Amino acid sequence: MDLLTTLVDKGLRRELPTRDEALAVLATSDDELLDVVAAAGKVRRQWFGRRVKLNYLVNLKSGLCPEDCSYCSQRLGSKAEILKYTWLKPDEAAAAARAGVAGGAKRVCLVASGRGPTDRDVDRVSATIAAIKDQNEDVEVCACLGLLSGGQAERLRTAGADAYNHNLNTSENTYGDITTTHTYADRVDTVRQAQAAGLSACSGLIAGMGESDADLVDVVFSLRALDPDSVPVNFLIPFEGTPLAKEWNLTPQRCLRILAMTRFVCPDVEVRLAGGREVHLRTMQPLALHLVNSIFLGDYLTSEGQAGQADLDMIADAGFEVEGAGTSTLPAHRADVAEAATGCGSHASGSVCGSHEGGCGPCGHDEDAAPAASAAPVRTETARTEPVRAEGPRPDLVAVRRRGAGTDLPPNA
């Protein structure tokens, strides 16, 4: 396909595809799927070889969130029967993190439900970061605490946090359809605060909420403009008791096309396969390793993932290797620029270029790079497509987490 040849050439040059090219990836047929995966795999291997970075989630505070994000089992009014508990103590969180690191995780992601942290919450998380790093000096720590206010990103950076996660989730055009208690602009502002503080920014999306192809392309192009270092791609987990419980819009093939499109738009960025992979990719998960270079190990925030050992076996059987602590995740041209700018492996503070169960764009900006994330997405006259319907709901694949953090049972790692 001429399209795929063009996209591979652009990916190897770190050049932005057009919106029409990105849309065309999502419109490819199932007969063309392996060609799409092979093409995006060439770009993935150019910048990340056959390495897979492992990340481990620790849910510091579960449930009881005042925000109304429709996709979230922890939202205001959720009837999902998830674990609910207040803040873990630093030693409890460190014990959970230790299990993930022992399983091969290079990064620990500390997540807490809520609109955003109070200053006391930042103190709690700072103590937790210290406890984790006392035991695992080389581990990366990413915080995900919601919307940040003045000075909190700097305090987290001083406490030893390496990164901050705050996902855009969906396109600016449709954001109000899934959340009313905060805005898309609030999320963009928090990512920029993290970057300005010298934290490595992590921001991604959730697919499967009924969005169109144009919405998916819009959010990925906005991520490229915002320029985080890592982009988690979540697939909606339709929890019973949430407004989106009936949204079963994904097939394994569509998930792979979404991941391939994200890789073509974000060729040299850590693309992470995040929540929902077991539910929607199922037996096709190994193919996704040809597109992403990062996954979560074990369980998620409120749902259970496949066994940690099964993740490790999948990586080995597919011919990939777990990325070691001494290896830089990002390609040298990104890592070197970030190190020179901040000394921490994140982007310069002036760079312009909450989490579901669970950075985009080259450092060198071209003259015709994507528009800034705060601006309205550039849209072509592409007809809004109807969401692709899956073969049928599979609620049997949604397992509420009953082990690990907040319980007396050992974690899955």
Salt bridges, closest charged atoms under 4 A:
GLU15 OE1 - ARG13 NH2 2.66
GLU21 OE1 - LYS10 NZ 2.92
ASP30 OD1 - ARG257 NH1 2.99
GLU67 OE1 - ARG115 NH1 3.18
GLU67 OE1 - HIS182 ND1 2.72
ASP119 OD1 - ARG155 NH1 3.25
ASP121 OD1 - ARG124 NH1 2.62
ASP123 OD1 - ARG155 NH2 2.40
GLU140 OE1 - LYS53 NZ 2.80
GLU140 OE1 - ARG107 NE 2.88
ASP162 OD2 - LYS133 NZ 2.79
ASP213 OD1 - ARG254 NH2 2.86
ASP215 OD2 - ARG384 NH1 3.24
ASP218 OD1 - ARG19 NH2 2.69
ASP218 OD2 - ARG379 NH1 2.29
ASP227 OD1 - ARG334 NH2 3.37
ASP227 OD2 - HIS347 NE2 3.60
ASP229 OD1 - ARG334 NH2 3.20
ASP229 OD1 - HIS347 NE2 2.67
GLU240 OE2 - LYS246 NZ 3.91
ASP268 OD2 - HIS333 NE2 2.57
GLU270 OE1 - LYS53 NZ 3.41
GLU270 OE2 - ARG272 NH2 2.96
GLU278 OE2 - ARG277 NH2 3.77
ASP299 OD2 - ARG403 NE 2.69
GLU304 OE2 - ARG403 NE 3.68
ASP311 OD1 - ARG277 NH2 2.94
GLU323 OE1 - ARG51 NH1 2.48
GLU323 OE2 - LYS106 NZ 2.62
ASP396 OD2 - ARG394 NH2 2.88
